[in-house]
Amino acid sequence: MSRPLRIALIASARFPIGEPFAGGLEAHTWTLARALRSRGHRVDLFAAPGSDPELDVTEIAVHRPSLSAAARSDVSMPDASWMDDHHAYLRLMLDLAGDGGRGFDVVHNNSLHYLPVAMAPAVRVPMVTTLHTPPTPWLESAIQTHGPRTVTFTAVSESTAAAWQPLVTGARVIRNGVDTDRWPVGPGGPHLVWFGRIVPEKGPHLAAEAARRAGRSLRLAGPVGDREYFETRLAPLLDEDIRYVGHLDRSALATLVGTSAAALVTPRWDEPYGLVVAEALSCGTPVCGFDRGALGEILTPDCGLLAPPDDIDALARLVEDTTRLDRRAARARAVGFCALDAMTDGYTALYQELAA
């Protein structure tokens, strides 16, 4: 049996790793930390204040830099939140580069910040960075400072791995996994469901319009990440049939999804993975969505149907056929393709390989 490892898991400095989750990245990091701990590994989670106290959390404390009036008034001064994140990750990486990193076998970066990648050469133990998004200018710049070989990259889907070519070659694909026990099969129900962050790139207003054109009721759930978008684009579409039910914890959300006829997934960007797809399938709820990013990797015709990107009429036409798909096939796809054990196996094998 492989020996237990001590793993430093770097998470978001902006959103707590705990329920109700701010988004899929936070849910993934929480799930991974718990799964690794259940296998006997020691996991030190570096995360935002307010994260789950049951995890061994070291807060990425945001100590705002003391900037002079001249610096604050400079035309290059970014907004305060950018500076907060920069300073927090700078302190963390300097600590890991010094004595703070000596006790770890591997550092796994699940943040979206550029500094863990840029400063990886200073850390004395192997570092893994998971690519959770399409390419961003900050991460591309960080990789190019010293090349990709200093960091071992993984990607959450074949689509995401391909998007990062040729800058990152050979990223190992380890798909996000869901704990199917925590997303149990539900009986279905009359309404459709959309869940996720309420932001433009997730397109909940398109789900509302598609549901109305299909003549179906819809329940939307999730944190409001963009208040202006919510008020101007989504709120005008809400009524007795199209309802926003709030930011639910995992148990309430699983109940909502499990008692829905189908889940609408409407990304307006190339979805890197689509954790909501895996969660819906785990509940036995088939998926009707736009064919973007990794959705086509997860879904098969017996558990989900895909429309061309942004084509609301095509999505609406697929709704009835989607609701008739076998809920058992949806659950089987989640268990066989999106399982937590497969993800945990992939990461632990990589950690052991690097630690050796």
Stockholm file with secondary structure:
# STOCKHOLM 1.0

chainA/1-356         MSRPLRIALIASARFPIGEPFAGGLEAHTWTLARALRSRGHRVDLFAAPGSDPELDVTEIAVHRPSLSAAARSDVSMPDASWMDDHHAYLRLMLDLAGDGGRGFDVVHNNSLHYLPVAMAPAVRVPMVTTLHTPPTPWLESAIQTHGPRTVTFTAVSESTAAAWQPLVTGARVIRNGVDTDRWPVGPGGPHLVWFGRIVPEKGPHLAAEAARRAGRSLRLAGPVGDREYFETRLAPLLDEDIRYVGHLDRSALATLVGTSAAALVTPRWDEPYGLVVAEALSCGTPVCGFDRGALGEILTPDCGLLAPPDDIDALARLVEDTTRLDRRAARARAVGFCALDAMTDGYTALYQELAA
#=GR chainA/1-356 SS CCCCCEEEEECCSSSCSSSSCSSHHHHHHHHHHHHHHHTTCEEEEEECTTCCTTSCEEECCCCCCCCCHHHHHSTTCCCHHHHHHHHHHHHHHHHHHTGGGTTCSEEEECSCCSHHHHTGGGSSSCEEEEECSSCCHHHHHHHHHHCGGGSEEEESSHHHHHHTTTTSCSCEECCCCBCTTTSCCCCCCSSEEEESCBSGGGCHHHHHHHHHHHTCCEEEESCBSCHHHIIIIIGGGCSSSEEECCCCCHHHHHHHHHTSSEEEECCSSCCSSCHHHHHHHHTTCCEEEECCTTHHHHCCTTTEEEECTTCHHHHHHHHHHHHTSCHHHHHHHHHHHSBHHHHHHHHHHHHHHHHC
#=GC SS_cons         CCCCCEEEEECCSSSCSSSSCSSHHHHHHHHHHHHHHHTTCEEEEEECTTCCTTSCEEECCCCCCCCCHHHHHSTTCCCHHHHHHHHHHHHHHHHHHTGGGTTCSEEEECSCCSHHHHTGGGSSSCEEEEECSSCCHHHHHHHHHHCGGGSEEEESSHHHHHHTTTTSCSCEECCCCBCTTTSCCCCCCSSEEEESCBSGGGCHHHHHHHHHHHTCCEEEESCBSCHHHIIIIIGGGCSSSEEECCCCCHHHHHHHHHTSSEEEECCSSCCSSCHHHHHHHHTTCCEEEECCTTHHHHCCTTTEEEECTTCHHHHHHHHHHHHTSCHHHHHHHHHHHSBHHHHHHHHHHHHHHHHC
//
